[in-house]
Amino acid sequence: MRLLDMLAYWSKGTHTTYQSKLRVIRRFEARHDLKILRPTPLLRPPGGPDIQLMWCQEAYSLRPSTKRFDRDVALTLTFGTIRQLRSAASQYFAWDMMTTHPTSVVLTTDKHLIGQPCRPTDGFSSTLHSRGMMARIGDDSRPSIALLDSQVRAFDDELNFRFLQAQNVSAQREFALAGLANLTLWLGWLRTSECFGITWADCTILDPARGPEMDLPIGCGAVAFRLAPETKSNRVSRPDVLIAYQTTSGLHIGKWLYRAQAHVGFAHSLIFTNINGSPWTSHYFRRAHLYPFLYSRQALGDPYLTPFSGEKGNSIEEKFWSLHCYRRGARSHVSRGGKFGLHRFKKATQV
């Protein structure tokens, strides 16, 4: 029965087709006195734990099932139940191999165990320990709540109003950088370190009148940020982030860049710095600008922010605990479908 089940791996039609092809090979062997199909001589019948496990499965398959569709007809076990014997034996053999050869057994990505020398950190024992710890402790992250497009636009409008109403240069400087950070994080999908690590030397402004210089139509400008090599997996290259000078929906990052240049200048290599030269951080931007704005929106009855009552674990600070809220919100905004597409002006591309 074991041999019959092994033969059943191929269909009956496959066996029939291959027999005619095997006859062709044998006739070729006889005609030219060659040997292609050479059976390996066996000194004894094949044996081993694999064959004995097959016998165990065959015997287990004869046991009656407890499930019955008819009172008078007893059904045998399903293959899914029988297959569990192989899975249980596989776990046993894997543990035995790991114990006897701790640094010579590797678990591949397709869950096959390969016997070969490896680094201790790549061994099966290390893999079991790491994944077991992950199962016990869990690896669920606590992502920040996503910002909405309407909130980013309202924030942009408020910062623009406060910039125009500012009575001193230092206040204008602060609001110019805040407005630039708001749109850079939203339109560029940058991480905090990428955004606040941009230098003036890595920033290029292409005015709309100069659009043809980058194969753009007249009236279409761009802002380019060159990121540091360590911000990406390939540390050899320095990727460029291109953002429209002014988006179709009206977000105007070019305006904020010129305002920042006028009030910050090139006194510091970093764009986002305080007057004393210290760099901006996620904590500073959130505490000084984002949180006050979100609280003002909540006071105006923003239904998205109303559930955050301020209790422990349910406050704006705890829900928007990092600037990843910009990346999450921007990704959701351009990827969600809609019957009329009212949530966006242009579908995002793969590039």
N, C-alpha and C positions, 0 to 999 in steps of 0.2 A: 504493500500500500504506500509505503514511503516513496518508492521509485515511481509509482503511478502519479502521485501528487507532484513529484519533481518534473515529470514529463508534461503534466498539465499546465506548467508555466507557459509553454508554447501552445498555440491553438492546433487543432487537428489539421487545418489547412496548411499551416506552416510546416508541420511534419511531412505532409504529403509532398509539398513543393520541394523541400530540401532533400527528400529521398531521390527524386529524379536528378537533382544536381549532384548528389553524392555519387550516383551511378556514372555521371559524366566524368567525374574526377577519377573514379576507379578504372574506367576504360582508358583514360589517358595514362594512368600508371601502368596498366598492362601493355599498352602499345609501346611506351618508351622505356619500360623497365625502370620506373621511378617509384619512390615512396613518399607520398604526401600525407596521407591519413595513416599515421602510425599510432596504434593504441599502446598505451603505456602498460607494460606487464606488471601484474600485481602478485606479490608473494603471498598475500593474505587478503581477505575481504576488507574493504575500507571500514574504519571504525574511528571513534573519537566522541567527545562530548556532544558535538553537533548532531551526529547521527542518533545517539542515544536520546537526545532531547527531542528529535523528530519522532522517535518511537513513543516517547511520553506524550507528545501532542496527539499522535494517532490514537493512543489508548484513551486520552482525555476526551477526544471527539466522540467516543461511543457512549459517554455518560448521558443519561436523559436530562432534559432541561426541566426546570420547574415551571416554565411558562407553557401553557397549553391553550390551544385554540379550540380543541375538541376534547371532551372528557375521556374519550376512549382512545385517543391518539397521543402518544408521548413523543415530543420532539427532542432532537438531540441539541447539543450546545451550538451556539452560533460561532462563526469564525472569530468574531471580535472577542468573545470570551476565551477561545482557545489561544489566540494570539498573545494574551496577557502572560501565558507561560513563557513565551520567548522574551517578552519585555522584562519579566522578573529575572530570568536567567541572565539576560544582558546586563542588568544592574549588578548582579552577583559577580560576573566575569570582569566587568569594568572595575569594580572595587578591588577584586583580587589582583588585577594587573597594576592598578595604582599603588597597592600596598607593596607588591614585590618589585616593581620597577618605577619608583617615584619620579625619577628624572629622565625616563626613557619612553614615556607614553604621552602622546599629545592628542587632544580632542580638536578635530578640525571643525570648520564652520558648518559643515553638513552633518556634524555629530558622529563622525567616524573616529575610532581610536586607532592611531598609527604608532607603531613601535619604532622610535628613533631617538637618538640623543637630542636633548633640547636644554634650553635654559631652565633653571629652577622655577622661574616665574611663568614659563610657558607649559610646565608639566600639568598633567591631568589633576594632580592633587591640589595645585594652586587654583586651577579653574574651578574645581568643586568647592573649594573654600570660599573663593570670591563670590560665586553665584549663590552659594548657600547663605553667606552673610547678607547678600543683597535681598534674598527672599525673606530672611528673618527681620532685617532692619527696614527694608524697603528703600526704593530709590525714587519715590514720587517727589517731584519738585513742587515748589509753591510759587508758580509764576505770578508776576504782578498783573493786576487787572488791566485790560486793554483800554487805552484812551479811544474816544470816538472822534471822527472827523469833525463833527460839529463843535466839539470841545476845543480841538486844536485851532480851528478857525476863530472861535470866540476868544481864545487866548491870544491869538495873533492880533485881533482887533483891539483888545484891551491894552496889549503892550504898545501897539502903534499909538493909541490915544494917550497913554501915559508918557510915551517918548515926546510927543508933540506938546504936552502940557508941562514937561519938566522945566524947571527954572534955572538949573545949573548944569554944568558940563558933566559932573560925576554921575548925576541921575540919568542924563541922556545916555551916557556911556553904558550904564548898567542895563537900561531897557533895550538898548541896541543889541547888546550881547545876548540878552534873554530872548529877544525876538529872533535873532539868528539861530540860537540853539534850538528853539522850538521848531523851526522849519527844517533845520538840518537833520534833527533826529527823526522827524516825521517823513520827510521826502527822501532822505538818504538811507533810512533803515540802519543807521549806524549804532554800534554799541557805545556805551559811555566813554570808554577809553579811546575809541576811535574818534568820536566827536570832539572831546575836550583835549585830544592830543594833536589836533590839526594845527599846523604852523602857517604863518602868512606866506612863507616860501612855497608851501604845498597847495596854495589856493590860487586859482586862475579864474578871472571873470571875463567872459566874452559878452560884450554889450550886444543888444539886439541888432544894432546897425552893422555889426561886424559878423553876423551870422554866416555869410558865405565863406569866411575863412576856415570854418569847420564843416563845410558842406551843408550848412543849414540855410533855410530861406531868410531873406532880409526881414528883420523884425522878430526873429527867433534867436534869443541868446541862450547862454548856458553858464553854469558855475561848475567848476571841476575841483574836487579835493583829491589830493594824492595821499593815500594812507601809508602808514609806516609798514615795513615788511613784516614785522612780528604780529600784525593784526590778522594775518591770514595763515592758512596751513602751509602755503608755499612761501618760505621766508626769503627766497631769491628775488621774487618779483614784488613790485609795489603797485597794487591795483589802484585804478582811478575810479572815483565816484562822480558821475555826471548828473547834474540836476538842472532842470529847465530854469532859465533866468526868471521867468514868470509862468506859472502853470495855467492851463486853460481855465481852471476853476478859480484863479485869482490869487493864489499864494505867491508872494513876491519875495523870493529869497535874495535876489540881486539888490533890492532896495535896502535890506537889512545889512548886507555885506558892505555897501558903500557907507552906511551910517556907522557901522563898526569901525571901518577904516578911518573915518573922519574924527572919531572920538578916541580910538585906541591907537591908531597909527601903527608904526612898526617898532615901538619902544620895547616890546617883548616879542620873542620868537613865537610864542603860543598866541593863538587868537583869543581864547577864553581865559582871561586872567583878571585878577583884582588889581586895583590901583597900585598895590604894593608889589605886584609881580607874582603873587601866589596863584597857582592854576585853579580853575574851577573844578569842582567835583560834582558827582551826582547828588551827594548829600546837600551841598550848598544850593544847587539849582532847584532841587525839590523844596527845600525849606524856605528859600528866599522868594521863589516865584511860583512854582507849580502848586504847592499846597494852598497858599493863600487864594489863588485863582479858583481852585476846585471847591474850597469852602464857600467862596462867594457865589459860585454856580449852584452849590447845594442850597444856599440860603434863598436863591431865586426859584427853587423848586425843580431843579433838574432831576427828572425821574430816574436817571441812571445812577445818580449819586445819593438819592434820598435814602435807600436802605442802609447806608453806612451811618449807623447811629452814634458812633464814637465810643461804644463800649469796647472792652478788651477783645481784640481779635476782629473787630468790625469797624475800624476807623479808616479814614481816608489814608492816613499815614501807613497803616498796615496793609491796605489793599493795593496802594500804589507805592510799594516799598522800593522800587527801582525804576530806572528810566527804560527798562525793557518794555514798559507799558506803551511806549511809542512804536517799537518794532511790532509788537503784537497787534496793536490797533491798525497800523498801516497795512500789515499783511492781510488782516481780516477785511479791511475796507476794499482792497483791490481784488480780492479773491472770491468774495461772496457773490453769488448770483442774485439776480432780482428780476422780477417780471418786467419792469420798465427801466431798470438800471439807474434808478434815481440816486443811488448812494454813491455813484462815481460818474466821472465824465468820460473816461476812456479806459478800456479794458487793459489790464497789465499784460505785458509780453513776457516771453520766456527769457529774454536777455536782460 
